Amino acid sequence: MELAVYLAAFGTLRCSEICALTADDVKGNVISINKAMVNKGKSEWVVKTTKTISSTRFIEMPAFVIEKLPTCGRIVTISPDQITSRFERAFLKLNIPGFRFHDLRHYAASIMHAIGVPDQYIMQRGGWGSDRTLKAIYRGTIAEYTQKYTDMTLSHFDSMQHEMQHEIKNP
């Protein structure tokens, strides 16, 4: 589960993409996202192409994540349904409010947006084909950045007001 969480939260990978990954998809710190594991029906899982053309991508991951990945075979040896159920059980066991595993993608996109990564690069990393999806679903606010950006906004307006007052006094 740790690897699945890292890949979703730091790499924007979908659950289906995580479950289809193999060690052969990892070259250095770069993971090639080129397939997905999907339910064919009656709990029969198959590996097929990614969800969309833009979903096929290369993701550079932090070194600490790459170091934890196995060097052969599948990266995560459980199905997408098992990731979902184990993720939910972890919240119950820890007695903390839960959220969906897929929300880790929201987190990754929101963090990238908050630190100033332009939307087209967030879209590329997450495999989103349009900014409509990114803006409508994946880009949220993060509490610790709210005050930072509020202060930045207020500082801008204070500075603007100061300059305007200075211009009025010195025509």
Disulfide bonds with the S-S distance in Angstrom:
none
